[in-house]
């Protein structure tokens, strides 16, 4: 084809192909293999994929009968299944913690304590490539109790994926928060200590973070000498490597931080949930309509327990602004915030382990990842008999 079409035309055609087709195209010739694996093409293909507004996908993680499963669904009216993703890993814990998903990469955490035994994995299920991260080398623990909080995101300035590990502990009679911060770069395949830039805040809800507008966000707090709390949203800009603070609505500032959680709102802002049991179980959700504008916080949901059953668990938002909920002990439902109508989506899993997040198929890790087909240790791989070949397109180049 290169004998008949200009190189720029070939490049434009390849940029528009789906990931599965591009993996196959690598076996056409060495030149195409080198092109498709190049960081510039991987980035260009991602930008093309992100610019397609009608191809919105959602990643679902289900856990049922001791089996962890991943699916892609179209975010359409019928919530149609696009494909099941082969999951090649087996956790040493009951299940993996899904730290986050960004540009087709999924960050998985196996184990929780101690930190030197935790395994972190970046996995691209669309091309079945993965890497296992080196240990961060945390040095400040000294036998103390601590919390480790992870946040995963993408540095658009350098086209690099980064993982932040914030390790915090309380020391002294006044429970001063001591924080150690480490940042992993995929391009460098290494961690660096960035503690000097860290504010002295605690982070609540180590399982909850939101990556939007180039920053990872958590719920942070300061504890006063009187034992009270001062809550805020704590953000870390992946590109500038600086922390920032966003004020919460006044009604949330002085609450116990354990009653709050954070998530992504649409693709460019954040939402905060408040759940309390003071007068029966109640759930409130606030969204920041305009990111960074404190006056744009708006309460969009208030639920109370009227039936004696537990209130739903909020999982995320759809492109039509409906809210995805886990209801009735593990069923997935979609709630229209305007008319308050809820639709069961026909998906059920073990309660508390459902994950839903936006997803785009990409070539990330194609140039540096390990083929999941190479996993042959029974302690780290699931049965692949029901999966597509993960090394499709890896034949000898000519």
C-alpha positions as CSV (number, residue, x, y, z in Angstrom):
1,X,0.0,0.0,0.0
2,X,2.9,2.3,0.8
3,X,3.9,2.2,-2.9
4,X,0.6,3.7,-4.0
5,X,-0.5,6.0,-1.1
6,X,1.5,8.9,0.5
7,X,2.8,8.2,4.0
8,X,0.5,10.9,5.5
9,X,-2.6,9.2,4.0
10,X,-1.5,5.8,5.4
11,X,-1.0,7.4,8.8
12,X,-4.5,9.0,8.7
13,X,-6.1,5.7,7.8
14,X,-4.3,3.8,10.6
15,X,-5.1,6.4,13.2
16,X,-8.8,5.8,12.6
17,X,-8.7,2.0,12.9
18,X,-9.8,0.2,16.1
19,X,-7.2,-1.2,18.4
20,X,-7.8,-4.8,17.5
21,X,-7.2,-4.1,13.8
22,X,-4.0,-2.1,14.6
23,X,-2.6,-5.0,16.5
24,X,-3.1,-7.2,13.5
25,X,-1.6,-4.6,11.2
26,X,1.7,-4.8,13.1
27,X,2.4,-8.1,11.3
28,X,2.1,-6.5,7.8
29,X,5.7,-5.3,7.7
30,X,8.5,-3.9,10.0
31,X,7.8,-0.3,9.0
32,X,4.1,-0.6,10.1
33,X,5.1,-2.4,13.3
34,X,7.6,0.4,14.2
35,X,5.0,3.1,13.3
36,X,2.2,1.6,15.4
37,X,4.4,1.0,18.4
38,X,5.9,4.5,18.3
39,X,4.9,6.8,21.3
40,X,3.8,9.5,18.8
41,X,1.4,7.2,17.0
42,X,0.0,5.8,20.3
43,X,-0.7,9.3,21.4
44,X,-2.2,10.4,18.1
45,X,-4.4,7.3,18.0
46,X,-5.6,8.0,21.6
47,X,-6.6,11.6,20.7
48,X,-8.5,10.4,17.7
49,X,-10.4,7.8,19.9
50,X,-11.2,10.5,22.5
51,X,-12.6,12.8,19.9
52,X,-15.4,10.3,18.9
53,X,-18.4,11.5,21.0
54,X,-20.6,8.5,20.1
55,X,-18.2,5.8,21.1
56,X,-18.6,6.2,24.9
57,X,-17.7,3.0,26.7
58,X,-18.0,2.0,30.4
59,X,-15.8,-0.5,32.1
60,X,-17.5,-2.8,34.6
61,X,-15.8,-5.0,37.2
62,X,-17.9,-7.7,38.7
63,X,-17.1,-10.2,41.4
64,X,-19.2,-13.3,41.6
65,X,-18.6,-16.9,42.8
66,X,-15.0,-16.0,43.7
67,X,-14.4,-14.9,40.1
68,X,-13.3,-11.4,39.1
69,X,-14.7,-10.4,35.6
70,X,-14.4,-7.3,33.5
71,X,-16.8,-6.1,30.7
72,X,-17.1,-3.2,28.4
73,X,-20.6,-1.8,27.8
74,X,-21.9,0.9,25.5
75,X,-23.2,3.9,27.4
76,X,-26.4,3.8,25.3
77,X,-30.1,3.5,26.2
78,X,-30.0,-0.3,26.4
79,X,-26.6,-0.4,28.1
80,X,-25.5,-3.1,25.6
81,X,-22.6,-5.3,26.3
82,X,-19.7,-4.6,23.9
83,X,-17.3,-7.3,25.0
84,X,-16.0,-9.3,27.9
85,X,-12.4,-8.7,28.7
86,X,-10.0,-11.6,29.4
87,X,-8.7,-11.1,33.0
88,X,-5.4,-13.0,33.3
89,X,-4.5,-12.3,36.9
90,X,-5.2,-14.0,40.1
91,X,-5.0,-12.1,43.3
92,X,-3.2,-13.2,46.5
93,X,-6.0,-11.4,48.3
94,X,-9.7,-12.2,47.9
95,X,-9.8,-9.7,45.0
96,X,-7.9,-6.9,43.4
97,X,-8.5,-3.3,44.4
98,X,-9.1,-1.2,41.2
99,X,-7.2,2.0,41.9
100,X,-8.4,3.7,38.7
101,X,-8.7,3.6,34.9
102,X,-7.3,6.2,32.5
103,X,-7.0,6.2,28.7
104,X,-7.4,2.5,28.5
105,X,-5.0,1.6,31.3
106,X,-6.3,0.0,34.5
107,X,-4.4,0.3,37.7
108,X,-4.7,-2.7,40.0
109,X,-3.6,-3.2,43.6
110,X,-3.0,-6.7,45.0
111,X,-2.8,-6.7,48.8
112,X,-2.9,-3.8,51.3
113,X,-0.5,-4.3,54.2
114,X,2.4,-4.1,54.6
115,X,3.4,-1.8,51.8
116,X,6.5,-3.8,50.8
117,X,4.2,-6.8,50.0
118,X,1.7,-4.9,47.9
119,X,1.8,-5.5,44.1
120,X,0.8,-2.8,41.7
121,X,-0.1,-3.6,38.1
122,X,-0.9,-1.4,35.0
123,X,-3.0,-3.4,32.6
124,X,-4.3,-2.6,29.1
125,X,-7.1,-5.2,28.6
126,X,-7.7,-4.1,25.0
127,X,-4.3,-5.3,23.9
128,X,-3.6,-7.6,26.8
129,X,-0.3,-5.9,27.9
130,X,0.7,-5.2,31.5
131,X,3.6,-4.2,33.7
132,X,4.2,-4.8,37.3
133,X,5.5,-1.7,39.1
134,X,8.6,-1.7,41.2
135,X,8.2,-1.2,45.0
136,X,8.1,2.5,46.1
137,X,10.5,2.0,48.9
138,X,8.6,3.8,51.7
139,X,11.0,4.6,54.6
140,X,9.0,6.5,57.2
141,X,6.8,3.8,58.8
142,X,9.0,2.7,61.7
143,X,6.3,0.3,63.0
144,X,3.6,2.9,63.2
145,X,0.0,2.5,61.9
146,X,-0.5,4.2,58.6
147,X,-2.8,4.8,55.6
148,X,-1.6,4.4,52.0
149,X,-3.6,6.3,49.4
150,X,-3.1,5.8,45.7
151,X,-4.1,8.0,42.7
152,X,-3.6,7.2,39.1
153,X,-3.6,9.7,36.1
154,X,-2.1,10.9,32.9
155,X,0.4,13.8,32.4
156,X,-0.7,15.4,29.1
157,X,2.4,17.6,28.9
158,X,4.8,14.6,28.8
159,X,2.4,11.8,27.6
160,X,3.3,9.9,30.8
161,X,1.2,7.9,33.1
162,X,1.8,8.5,36.8
163,X,0.8,6.9,40.1
164,X,0.8,8.9,43.4
165,X,1.3,7.1,46.7
166,X,0.5,9.2,49.8
167,X,1.4,7.5,53.0
168,X,0.2,9.2,56.2
169,X,0.2,8.5,59.9
170,X,-0.7,10.3,63.1
171,X,2.1,11.1,65.5
172,X,2.3,12.8,68.9
173,X,-0.4,13.6,71.5
174,X,-2.0,16.1,69.2
175,X,-2.3,13.5,66.4
176,X,-0.2,15.6,63.9
177,X,-0.3,14.1,60.4
178,X,3.0,13.0,59.1
179,X,3.0,12.4,55.3
180,X,5.3,10.8,52.9
181,X,4.5,11.1,49.1
182,X,6.0,9.1,46.3
183,X,5.3,9.5,42.6
184,X,5.8,6.8,39.9
185,X,6.5,7.6,36.3
186,X,5.7,4.9,33.6
187,X,8.2,6.4,31.2
188,X,10.9,6.3,33.8
189,X,9.6,3.0,35.4
190,X,10.7,4.4,38.8
191,X,9.4,6.2,41.9
192,X,10.6,9.4,43.3
193,X,10.0,11.0,46.7
194,X,8.1,14.3,46.6
195,X,7.3,14.7,50.3
196,X,8.6,18.2,50.4
197,X,5.6,19.5,48.4
198,X,3.0,17.7,50.5
199,X,0.5,19.7,52.6
200,X,0.0,18.4,56.2
201,X,-3.5,17.0,55.6
202,X,-4.9,13.6,56.3
203,X,-6.7,11.8,53.5
204,X,-10.0,10.0,54.1
205,X,-11.3,7.1,52.0
206,X,-8.2,5.5,50.5
207,X,-10.4,3.7,48.1
208,X,-11.9,6.8,46.6
209,X,-10.1,9.2,44.2
210,X,-11.1,11.2,41.1
211,X,-8.8,12.0,38.2
212,X,-10.2,15.0,36.3
213,X,-8.6,18.1,34.6
214,X,-5.1,16.6,34.9
215,X,-5.3,16.2,38.7
216,X,-6.0,13.4,41.2
217,X,-8.5,14.4,43.9
218,X,-9.2,13.0,47.4
219,X,-11.0,14.1,50.5
220,X,-8.5,15.8,52.8
221,X,-8.9,17.0,56.4
222,X,-7.2,18.7,59.2
223,X,-7.9,17.7,62.8
224,X,-8.0,20.5,65.4
225,X,-6.8,20.3,69.0
226,X,-10.4,20.0,70.1
227,X,-10.8,16.8,68.1
228,X,-12.9,18.4,65.4
229,X,-12.3,18.2,61.6
230,X,-11.9,20.7,58.8
231,X,-12.6,19.0,55.5
232,X,-11.6,20.0,51.9
233,X,-10.9,18.4,48.5
234,X,-7.2,17.8,48.1
235,X,-5.9,17.7,44.5
236,X,-2.5,16.8,43.0
237,X,-1.7,18.1,39.5
238,X,0.0,15.3,37.6
239,X,1.9,17.7,35.3
240,X,3.0,20.4,37.7
241,X,3.4,18.0,40.6
242,X,1.8,20.4,43.0
243,X,-1.0,20.0,45.5
244,X,-4.0,22.3,45.7
245,X,-7.1,22.7,47.8
246,X,-10.7,23.1,46.8
247,X,-13.3,24.2,49.3
248,X,-16.3,22.0,50.1
249,X,-19.9,23.3,50.6
250,X,-20.1,24.7,54.1
251,X,-22.5,22.0,55.3
252,X,-19.7,19.4,54.7
253,X,-16.7,21.2,56.1
254,X,-17.1,20.1,59.8
255,X,-18.4,16.6,59.4
256,X,-16.6,13.4,60.2
257,X,-14.6,12.7,57.1
258,X,-15.5,9.1,57.2
259,X,-19.0,10.1,56.2
260,X,-17.7,11.6,52.9
261,X,-16.5,10.2,49.6
262,X,-15.5,11.6,46.2
263,X,-15.9,10.6,42.6
264,X,-15.6,12.0,39.1
265,X,-18.6,14.0,37.7
266,X,-18.9,13.7,34.0
267,X,-15.4,14.1,32.5
268,X,-14.3,17.4,33.9
269,X,-15.4,17.9,37.5
270,X,-16.0,16.2,40.8
271,X,-18.9,15.1,43.0
272,X,-18.9,14.5,46.8
273,X,-21.2,12.1,48.7
274,X,-22.3,12.4,52.3
275,X,-23.8,9.3,54.0
276,X,-24.9,9.5,57.7
277,X,-27.0,7.5,60.1
278,X,-27.9,10.2,62.7
279,X,-31.6,10.2,61.9
280,X,-31.9,7.0,59.9
281,X,-29.6,6.4,56.9
282,X,-29.4,9.4,54.5
283,X,-27.4,10.0,51.3
284,X,-26.7,13.4,49.8
285,X,-24.7,14.1,46.6
286,X,-23.2,17.4,45.7
287,X,-21.6,18.1,42.3
288,X,-19.3,20.9,41.3
289,X,-21.0,22.2,38.1
290,X,-18.0,24.3,37.1
291,X,-14.7,22.9,38.1
292,X,-12.7,25.1,40.5
293,X,-15.6,27.5,41.1
294,X,-16.6,27.1,44.8
295,X,-20.0,28.8,44.2
296,X,-21.0,26.1,41.6
297,X,-21.4,23.3,44.2
298,X,-25.0,22.1,43.9
299,X,-26.9,19.3,45.8
300,X,-28.4,17.0,43.2
301,X,-29.6,14.0,45.2
302,X,-31.1,13.4,48.7
303,X,-32.2,9.9,49.7
304,X,-33.5,8.7,53.0
305,X,-34.1,5.1,54.2
306,X,-37.9,4.7,54.2
307,X,-38.1,0.9,53.8
308,X,-35.6,-0.4,56.3
309,X,-33.2,-1.5,53.5
310,X,-29.8,-0.1,52.9
311,X,-29.6,2.9,50.6
312,X,-28.0,2.4,47.2
313,X,-24.2,2.8,46.6
314,X,-23.4,5.5,44.0
315,X,-20.9,4.2,41.4
316,X,-20.7,7.0,38.8
317,X,-22.3,9.0,36.1
318,X,-23.4,8.3,32.6
319,X,-23.0,10.6,29.6
320,X,-26.7,11.5,29.8
321,X,-26.0,12.5,33.5
322,X,-28.0,9.7,35.0
323,X,-26.4,8.1,38.1
324,X,-25.3,4.5,38.2
325,X,-26.2,2.8,41.5
326,X,-25.7,-0.5,43.2
327,X,-29.0,-1.5,44.7
328,X,-30.6,-4.5,46.4
329,X,-27.3,-6.1,47.4
330,X,-25.5,-6.0,44.1
331,X,-27.8,-5.1,41.2
332,X,-26.8,-2.3,38.8
333,X,-29.4,0.5,38.2
334,X,-29.5,3.9,36.5
335,X,-31.3,6.8,38.2
336,X,-32.6,9.8,36.3
337,X,-32.0,12.8,38.6
338,X,-34.7,14.9,36.9
339,X,-37.7,12.6,37.2
340,X,-36.2,10.4,39.9
341,X,-37.0,7.2,37.9
342,X,-34.7,4.2,38.3
343,X,-34.1,1.5,35.8
344,X,-32.6,-1.9,36.6
345,X,-29.9,-2.7,34.0
346,X,-30.0,-6.4,34.4
347,X,-26.5,-6.8,35.9
348,X,-25.8,-8.4,39.3
349,X,-22.7,-9.1,41.2
350,X,-21.5,-9.5,44.8
351,X,-22.5,-6.5,46.9
352,X,-19.9,-3.8,47.4
353,X,-17.5,-4.9,44.7
354,X,-19.1,-3.4,41.6
355,X,-16.9,-0.9,39.8
356,X,-18.0,1.3,36.9
357,X,-15.9,3.9,35.1
358,X,-15.5,5.5,31.7
359,X,-13.2,3.7,29.3
360,X,-11.5,4.2,25.9
361,X,-9.7,1.5,24.0
362,X,-6.1,2.5,23.4
363,X,-2.6,1.3,22.5
364,X,-1.1,2.3,25.8
365,X,1.7,-0.1,26.9
366,X,2.1,-1.5,23.3
367,X,5.6,-0.1,23.2
368,X,6.7,-1.3,26.7
369,X,4.2,-3.8,28.2
370,X,4.5,-7.5,28.7
371,X,2.1,-9.8,26.9
372,X,-0.3,-11.4,29.4
373,X,0.1,-14.6,27.4
374,X,3.5,-15.0,29.1
375,X,1.8,-15.4,32.5
376,X,2.2,-19.1,33.2
377,X,2.6,-19.1,37.0
378,X,-0.5,-20.6,38.5
379,X,-0.3,-18.1,41.3
380,X,-0.7,-15.1,39.0
381,X,-2.9,-16.2,36.0
382,X,-6.4,-17.3,35.5
383,X,-7.6,-20.0,33.1
384,X,-7.5,-18.4,29.6
385,X,-9.5,-21.1,27.8
386,X,-12.5,-18.8,27.3
387,X,-10.5,-15.8,26.1
388,X,-9.3,-14.5,22.8
389,X,-5.6,-15.0,22.0
390,X,-3.8,-12.2,23.8
391,X,-0.9,-12.3,21.3
392,X,-2.9,-11.7,18.2
393,X,-0.8,-9.9,15.6
394,X,2.5,-10.9,17.2
395,X,3.7,-13.0,14.2
396,X,7.1,-12.6,12.6
397,X,7.5,-9.4,10.7
398,X,8.7,-9.4,7.1
